[in-house]
Amino acid sequence: MFGYVVGGRPVQTTVQTISQTKYFFQIENATDAKDVAIFLMDPVNFPIGFNAAIYLSWKPFTEWKYLGFLNQTKPSSIFTIIQQLDKTMALGEDKNTIQIGISIENDQEIQAKVIENQLNDNMIFKSTDFKQFAYKMCHNLVNYILSFSGDGVPSNMVPATTVNKWYENFQKKLQNDALFWK
């Protein structure tokens, strides 16, 4: 009924059935993945008035986040795998696995979720994205500055021109592709 593909990995069509309206699949090494494309295998026979709501949960699979939906008129979509760097690195636990849950829901249920996300301005995703962005931006700055060490500059001193040059380059990257850091 459903298939999925993670960038750089083969297409998968094995999805676990929990009930007639609930399904899931698991993605290992999820911290290496950025996006997952999910699709209906037979969109023509998917019931009109119903949708496949897509949810994501990180190990230990207790908190589920609504990502979006598929239906007969929207048979596929690409979803960003929301990284949880702060939780993944905490306590040295293995949290490198995610589950994608699929729930068959009617149009009214999906419309309520869409409205709720708009009203909340989808803050769950924005705070996670902000953490991800801040981490990657700082990582980028540190790597850029460290690439100049050994050029006759003491390691504890960074010329202001180096930071300015990084800032200009970072701004150009953001202008060209606001999501380049994902």
C-alpha positions in Angstrom: 0.0 0.0 0.0 2.9 2.4 0.8 6.5 2.7 -0.2 9.4 5.0 0.8 12.9 5.9 -0.1 15.6 7.7 1.9 18.1 9.6 -0.2 21.0 7.4 -1.3 19.2 4.2 -0.2 17.1 1.7 -2.2 13.3 2.0 -2.5 11.5 0.1 0.3 8.0 -1.3 0.0 7.9 -3.3 3.3 5.7 -1.5 5.7 4.5 -3.1 9.0 0.7 -3.3 9.5 -0.6 -2.6 12.9 -4.3 -2.5 12.0 -6.4 -1.7 8.9 -5.8 2.0 9.5 -2.3 2.1 11.1 1.1 1.3 9.6 4.7 2.0 10.3 8.2 1.5 9.0 11.6 1.9 10.7 14.6 3.8 9.4 18.0 2.8 10.8 21.0 5.2 10.8 18.5 8.1 10.6 21.0 10.7 11.7 22.6 10.2 8.3 19.3 10.9 6.5 17.8 14.3 5.7 14.6 13.4 3.9 12.3 10.5 3.2 10.0 10.3 0.2 6.8 8.4 1.0 4.3 7.4 -1.7 1.1 5.4 -2.3 1.7 2.3 -4.2 -1.8 2.3 -5.8 -3.2 5.9 -5.5 -6.1 5.1 -7.8 -7.6 2.7 -5.3 -6.9 4.9 -2.2 -10.3 5.8 -0.7 -11.6 9.3 -1.6 -12.2 11.4 1.5 -9.4 9.7 3.4 -5.7 10.6 3.8 -2.6 8.8 5.0 -1.4 11.1 7.9 2.4 10.8 8.3 4.0 10.9 11.7 7.7 10.7 12.9 9.1 9.4 16.2 12.6 9.0 17.4 13.6 6.0 19.6 12.2 5.2 22.2 9.1 6.0 20.0 7.0 7.8 22.7 6.5 11.2 21.1 5.0 11.5 17.6 5.2 14.6 15.4 2.7 15.1 12.5 4.6 15.7 9.2 1.9 15.9 6.6 -0.4 13.6 4.5 -0.9 11.7 1.3 -4.1 11.0 -0.5 -5.4 10.2 -4.0 -4.7 13.6 -5.4 -1.3 13.9 -3.5 0.1 10.4 -3.8 3.7 11.2 -2.8 5.6 13.8 -0.7 9.1 14.4 0.6 9.3 14.9 4.3 12.3 16.3 6.2 13.6 14.0 8.9 13.6 16.3 12.0 17.0 15.7 13.6 17.1 15.8 17.4 20.8 16.4 17.9 20.4 17.4 21.6 18.5 14.2 22.4 20.6 11.9 20.1 23.8 12.9 21.7 22.5 12.9 25.3 23.5 10.2 27.7 25.3 8.2 25.0 22.1 6.3 24.2 21.5 4.9 20.8 18.7 7.0 19.4 19.7 6.6 15.8 16.5 4.9 14.7 13.2 6.5 13.7 9.7 5.2 13.0 7.4 6.7 10.5 3.8 6.1 11.4 1.0 6.2 8.9 -2.6 6.6 10.0 -5.6 6.6 7.7 -7.7 9.6 8.7 -10.6 11.4 7.2 -10.5 14.9 5.6 -11.8 16.6 8.7 -9.1 15.2 10.9 -6.4 16.2 8.5 -7.9 19.7 8.1 -7.9 20.1 11.9 -4.2 19.2 12.0 -3.3 21.6 9.2 -5.2 24.4 11.0 -3.5 23.5 14.3 -0.1 23.7 12.7 -0.9 27.0 11.1 -2.2 28.5 14.4 0.7 27.2 16.4 3.0 28.4 13.6 4.3 24.8 13.7 6.6 25.8 16.6 7.7 22.2 17.3 9.4 22.1 13.9 10.7 25.6 14.1 12.5 25.2 17.5 14.0 21.9 16.3 15.0 23.5 13.0 16.5 26.5 14.9 18.6 24.2 17.1 19.8 22.3 14.1 20.6 25.5 12.2 22.5 27.0 15.2 24.5 23.8 15.7 25.4 23.6 12.0 26.2 27.3 11.7 28.5 27.2 14.7 30.1 24.0 13.4 30.7 25.7 10.0 32.2 28.8 11.7 34.6 26.8 13.8 35.7 24.6 10.9 36.2 27.7 8.7 38.4 29.4 11.4 40.3 26.3 12.2 41.2 25.9 8.5 43.4 29.0 8.9 45.4 27.7 11.8 49.0 27.2 11.0 49.2 30.2 8.6 51.5 32.1 10.9 48.6 33.1 13.0 48.6 32.1 16.7 45.9 29.6 17.4 44.2 31.7 20.0 43.9 34.7 17.7 41.5 35.1 14.8 41.7 38.1 12.6 38.4 40.0 12.3 38.7 39.8 8.5 38.5 36.0 8.7 35.2 36.2 10.6 33.9 38.8 8.2 34.8 36.7 5.2 33.0 33.6 6.7 29.9 35.8 7.4 29.8 37.1 3.8 30.2 33.5 2.5 27.5 32.2 4.9 25.1 35.0 3.8 25.6 34.2 0.1 24.9 30.5 0.8 21.7 31.5 2.6 20.6 33.8 -0.2 21.2 31.0 -2.8 19.5 28.3 -0.8 17.9 29.0 2.6 18.0 25.3 3.5 21.6 24.6 2.4 22.6 23.7 5.9 20.1 20.8 6.1 
